[in-house]
Amino acid sequence: LSKEGKALTKNLVTVLCLVVLGIFTFNYAMKEFCIISLVGLLCDFFLHIVFFTTVLSIDIRRMELSDLKLSTYVNQSTSPQLTEKGWRIPKRDRVNNFIVRNRFAQKFMMLVL
């Protein structure tokens, strides 16, 4: 954030100046569009500065903890097991990978909608 914060703020101020100029036009549709885009830009900036930074710091902390526990598995029943033929992946993980790989959920939603 220390590297990108200034650039994000500079871009936001530039775009906000242009949007505020659009608010002062006499076209009602243009004013409405500019007000809606102003709200969207401010929400996006807020999420970039506050929410994403927090999520990334939590994710980095999680990755550091997972590095410490690299050799041990939390749940041995769902972890891959080494056999003579190689790694054996549990059946429910294989089924889940098959469903995700073939995008059945997306195809189902396209049919429903």
Number of C-alpha atoms within 10 A of each C-alpha: 11 6 7 9 12 11 12 14 13 11 13 16 12 10 15 17 13 12 20 14 12 17 19 12 12 9 10 11 11 15 18 13 13 21 16 12 15 20 11 12 16 13 11 13 16 12 13 15 15 10 12 13 13 13 11 11 11 12 12 12 12 11 12 12 11 13 10 9 11 10 7 10 12 9 7 9 9 13 15 14 12 10 8 6 6 9 11 13 13 13 10 10 13 12 11 10 12 12 12 12 9 10 11 12 11 11 10 10 9 9 8 7 5
